Amino acid sequence: MFDYVYDKQELKELKSACETIIKNVQQSWLKDYFTFQFILIGSGSNNLITQNGENGEFDLDYNFILQKDRQGLINNPKQIKELFIKAFNETNPDLGFKPAENSTSVITSKLIYGNRLHFSFDVAIMCEGNNGNYLKIVHNNTTQQYYWNEVRHSRNYQTKIKAIKDAGKWNELRERYLELKNYYLSRQEDIASFSILIQAINEICK
């Protein structure tokens, strides 16, 4: 069952390790292909980072928002994701993470102690669509197809978060976000944290 992270010091240390990796990726040869902004889902004052049980593993979820596409690859999501995985795999071992995995909608890097998963961080590769909603690279494991998938109702979500805080409904959002995470966990549905956050935001904003 998900709850909010207990050990704030460990969270701070792991967040620092993840962002060291991400910044190394930004400064690697990949900068000849893309520039990107990274956003931690639930970061800072949002305080929405969860873990599965008091002693269970937890993860950090980042969105990479593509900005400059220097090689004109935007219509080739397969190549984009493969380039990012390669860049991660050249950086991850420096901080003890296992090779990056090509998950359905994210790139997953895991930190394993003994035979037990301790921590992982997931990265979704995204861009902003013409209508303002975000698009995310998805890999269909059955067909091996890659495509841009629209995250519905994600337009101006940061503005909506500010409006929720200004209206004094932040705790309501936190409670609903946690409820939805546990709902999808109970159904064994692998729903991205960002999609769950967008759902919670739009429910509170109704």
C-alpha positions as MATLAB code, in Angstrom:
seq = 'MFDYVYDKQELKELKSACETIIKNVQQSWLKDYFTFQFILIGSGSNNLITQNGENGEFDLDYNFILQKDRQGLINNPKQIKELFIKAFNETNPDLGFKPAENSTSVITSKLIYGNRLHFSFDVAIMCEGNNGNYLKIVHNNTTQQYYWNEVRHSRNYQTKIKAIKDAGKWNELRERYLELKNYYLSRQEDIASFSILIQAINEICK';
ca = [
       0.000    0.000    0.000;
       1.346    3.421   -0.944;
       1.953    6.175    1.584;
       4.080    9.295    1.490;
       7.834    8.821    1.981;
       8.958    8.366    5.592;
      12.730    8.879    5.475;
      13.253   12.421    4.218;
      17.054   12.262    4.518;
      17.320    9.132    2.362;
      14.947   10.707   -0.126;
      17.184   13.782   -0.302;
      20.281   11.644   -0.938;
      18.644    9.517   -3.639;
      17.155   12.572   -5.317;
      20.633   14.083   -5.438;
      22.054   10.875   -6.997;
      19.311   10.790   -9.638;
      19.788   14.398  -10.580;
      23.544   13.913  -10.836;
      22.879   11.168  -13.395;
      20.344   13.306  -15.252;
      22.692   16.296  -15.456;
      25.471   14.016  -16.710;
      23.103   12.806  -19.424;
      22.280   16.420  -20.294;
      25.972   17.236  -20.692;
      26.900   14.053  -22.590;
      27.062   13.577  -26.360;
      23.246   13.551  -26.210;
      23.299   17.370  -26.207;
      24.208   17.130  -29.898;
      20.734   15.638  -30.387;
      18.473   17.253  -27.783;
      18.145   19.753  -25.027;
      15.558   18.944  -22.388;
      14.070   20.203  -19.151;
      13.567   17.684  -16.330;
      10.747   17.831  -13.807;
      10.384   15.630  -10.726;
       6.769   14.609  -10.234;
       5.872   15.572   -6.680;
       9.016   17.626   -6.107;
       9.667   20.413   -3.648;
       6.590   22.046   -2.202;
       4.337   19.559   -3.990;
       5.483   16.827   -1.560;
       3.794   13.965   -3.431;
       6.539   11.322   -3.407;
       5.261    7.923   -2.296;
       6.658    4.558   -1.234;
       5.099    1.108   -1.026;
       4.974    0.425    2.722;
       7.114    1.905    5.515;
      10.102   -0.294    4.690;
       9.244   -0.850    1.048;
      10.920    0.410   -2.046;
      10.101    3.797   -3.448;
      10.835    5.581   -6.651;
      11.192    8.996   -8.166;
       9.395    9.851  -11.376;
      10.845   12.406  -13.755;
       9.502   13.905  -16.941;
      12.033   14.924  -19.582;
      10.463   17.665  -21.690;
      12.238   17.816  -25.048;
      13.071   21.329  -26.207;
      15.558   21.510  -29.066;
      15.543   18.601  -31.543;
      18.848   19.234  -33.291;
      18.781   16.192  -35.598;
      15.113   16.254  -36.644;
      14.213   13.018  -34.860;
      10.861   14.027  -33.358;
       8.971   11.641  -35.672;
      11.193    8.717  -34.713;
      10.275    7.973  -31.063;
      12.067    4.596  -31.168;
      15.415    6.208  -31.970;
      14.851    8.958  -29.415;
      14.236    6.473  -26.605;
      17.158    4.274  -27.635;
      19.494    7.277  -27.579;
      18.396    8.195  -24.058;
      18.815    4.594  -22.860;
      22.326    4.510  -24.292;
      23.196    7.779  -22.551;
      21.837    6.471  -19.242;
      23.777    3.241  -19.527;
      27.008    5.163  -19.936;
      26.256    7.158  -16.763;
      24.332    4.856  -14.382;
      27.208    2.534  -13.342;
      29.096    5.484  -11.851;
      26.526    5.647   -9.035;
      25.720    1.955   -8.665;
      22.493    1.752  -10.654;
      21.751   -1.248  -12.852;
      21.535   -0.823  -16.655;
      18.503    1.193  -17.710;
      15.419   -0.813  -18.676;
      13.093   -0.028  -21.553;
       9.730   -0.063  -19.764;
       6.441    0.614  -21.525;
       6.252    4.358  -21.003;
       9.464    5.134  -19.094;
      13.152    4.374  -18.789;
      13.717    2.614  -15.450;
      16.974    2.604  -13.469;
      17.148    0.375  -10.390;
      19.275    0.334   -7.255;
      19.402   -3.215   -5.829;
      20.811   -4.166   -2.422;
      21.552   -7.893   -2.275;
      18.654   -9.527   -4.075;
      16.134   -6.858   -3.141;
      15.005   -3.837   -5.089;
      15.603   -0.831   -2.879;
      14.918    2.095   -5.146;
      14.257    2.971   -8.757;
      13.734    6.067  -10.782;
      11.604    6.337  -13.886;
      11.996    8.811  -16.702;
       9.267    9.584  -19.233;
      10.335   11.300  -22.449;
       7.808   13.946  -23.384;
       7.144   16.945  -25.580;
       4.404   19.528  -25.707;
       1.791   18.961  -28.400;
       0.183   21.569  -30.614;
      -2.910   21.705  -28.367;
      -0.856   22.247  -25.197;
      -1.251   18.707  -23.858;
       1.904   16.680  -23.291;
       2.878   13.730  -25.483;
       4.844   10.787  -24.087;
       6.869    8.100  -25.851;
       5.262    4.685  -25.367;
       6.777    1.316  -26.290;
       4.270   -1.460  -27.020;
       6.020   -4.625  -25.826;
       3.717   -6.870  -27.838;
       4.043   -5.205  -31.238;
       7.449   -3.552  -30.555;
       6.015   -0.295  -31.862;
       6.961    3.119  -30.499;
       4.647    6.112  -30.668;
       3.808    9.451  -29.083;
       0.830    9.080  -26.737;
      -1.145   12.129  -25.592;
      -1.561   12.632  -21.843;
      -5.100   13.952  -21.895;
      -6.024   17.049  -19.884;
      -2.347   17.768  -19.065;
      -2.414   21.246  -20.559;
      -1.491   23.969  -18.047;
      -1.357   21.462  -15.196;
       1.166   23.573  -13.263;
      -1.215   26.535  -13.421;
      -3.953   24.273  -12.062;
      -1.687   23.155   -9.200;
      -1.161   26.806   -8.238;
      -4.925   27.436   -8.366;
      -5.533   24.432   -6.092;
      -2.997   25.728   -3.568;
      -4.445   29.234   -3.718;
      -7.915   27.800   -3.032;
      -6.658   25.968    0.066;
      -7.342   22.538   -1.445;
      -3.801   21.177   -1.448;
      -4.413   18.526    1.236;
      -7.495   17.435   -0.681;
      -5.334   16.891   -3.752;
      -2.716   14.950   -1.751;
      -5.386   12.659   -0.313;
      -6.977   12.040   -3.703;
      -3.615   11.371   -5.370;
      -2.767    8.750   -2.734;
      -6.232    7.176   -3.031;
      -5.838    6.850   -6.799;
      -2.336    5.362   -6.521;
      -3.624    2.679   -4.146;
      -6.713    2.099   -6.279;
      -4.612    1.325   -9.350;
      -2.195   -0.747   -7.229;
      -5.105   -2.885   -5.954;
      -6.179   -3.484   -9.547;
      -2.575   -4.236  -10.580;
      -2.816   -1.530  -13.219;
       0.489    0.059  -14.192;
      -0.570    3.695  -14.461;
       2.154    6.338  -14.615;
       2.368    8.671  -11.625;
       2.067   11.697  -13.892;
      -1.211   10.406  -15.357;
      -2.518    9.774  -11.827;
      -1.504   13.285  -10.802;
      -3.290   14.777  -13.813;
      -6.423   12.789  -12.967;
      -6.364   14.008   -9.353;
      -5.767   17.612  -10.404;
      -8.674   17.621  -12.832;
     -11.018   16.016  -10.304;
     -10.226   18.696   -7.712;
     -10.535   21.468  -10.303;
     -14.065   20.476  -11.350;
];
